[in-house]
Amino acid sequence: MKDPKLGNDVPKLYTELASWFHLLTAPAEYAEDTRFYGDVLQSKCNGPLRSLLELGSGGGNVASHMKQRFTLTLVDLSPEMIELSKTINPEVEHIIGDMRSVRLQRVFDAVLIHDAISYITTESDLRRTLDTAFVHLRAGGAAVFAPDHTRENFRSTTGCGGHDGERRAMRYMEWLWDPDPDDTTYTHDFAYLLRDSDGSVHVEHDRHVMGLFGSDVWLRILTEVGFDAEVLPFDHSKAPSGSDAAFVAIKRIQVGD
Ligand SMILES: C[S@@+](CC[C@H](N)C(=O)[O-])C[C@H]1O[C@@H](n2cnc3c(N)ncnc32)[C@H](O)[C@@H]1O
């Protein structure tokens, strides 16, 4: 479904173009993030960290590294992305679900929402999503949320990239811009050049509408949901210093837990 201003309800990258996702962003590119967030979760978790729920697990790129350390359960809204993730993580549990509302009726030692949290675009949906993380954590468990941007570190930028596969290849240009600095979204436009196995190339435009919240909003909602939360600075080797920030949240152990 497409609205010319709002973009697709679900980006083409997660539906009809899902099979190209690993050529846009390859699993190997997620090793540094995974190591960092895995170490943070392990150090913040009160007690052993064995089970980890990842919401918005996408193509399973983070999971392909995280599964070396923890027993994973992966949830994503897109059946196509779940199928793609299974190709590189066949041994891992996969569930189709919406991070705003899914209820698995069990708890985990840790919850991770990596870049998928960027697809949450309203404060009320952010609250619902953080609540999902809270109800799936055991007391003393830890969660990390890693939005692509916060209001403080967002800059309008362009970039390009892509990868060669065995038979197909992809290159892309991306353009991040904020049509209305007073609302809680920005626009991430992509142009994909998709080269098929027969050498033909076609071009697709895909608009991703992304959420943008200040750190104060993040910390307020995390606290209202019941977490003890703090900003987690992350100096990624491939990003300018100060351009990445995430949030780490602990589910406090209450007397009687
Ligand atoms: C950038 S991809 C995530 C990539 C992932 N970090 C990885 O390691 O492969 C974003 C994912 O968020 C998912 N997503 C967006 N909104 C969602 C929601 N409300 N509930 C669950 N998944 C959602 C999309 O289907 C997509 O697979």
The ligand as an ORCA input file, in Angstrom:
! r2SCAN-3c Opt
* xyz 0 1
  C      16.270     -2.657      9.580
  S      15.326     -4.083      9.754
  C      16.058     -4.859     11.155
  C      17.344     -5.500     10.815
  C      17.906     -6.292     11.988
  N      18.518     -5.404     12.968
  C      18.870     -7.363     11.558
  O      19.781     -7.645     12.348
  O      18.731     -7.942     10.465
  C      13.830     -3.503     10.444
  C      12.812     -4.587     10.740
  O      11.822     -4.055     11.617
  C      10.643     -4.752     11.340
  N       9.517     -4.040     11.953
  C       9.055     -2.797     11.664
  N       8.001     -2.501     12.437
  C       7.797     -3.577     13.252
  C       6.864     -3.885     14.277
  N       5.912     -3.011     14.618
  N       6.944     -5.084     14.898
  C       7.905     -5.988     14.545
  N       8.823     -5.753     13.565
  C       8.763     -4.566     12.936
  C      10.608     -4.815      9.833
  O       9.726     -5.816      9.374
  C      12.069     -5.109      9.531
  O      12.291     -6.481      9.384
*
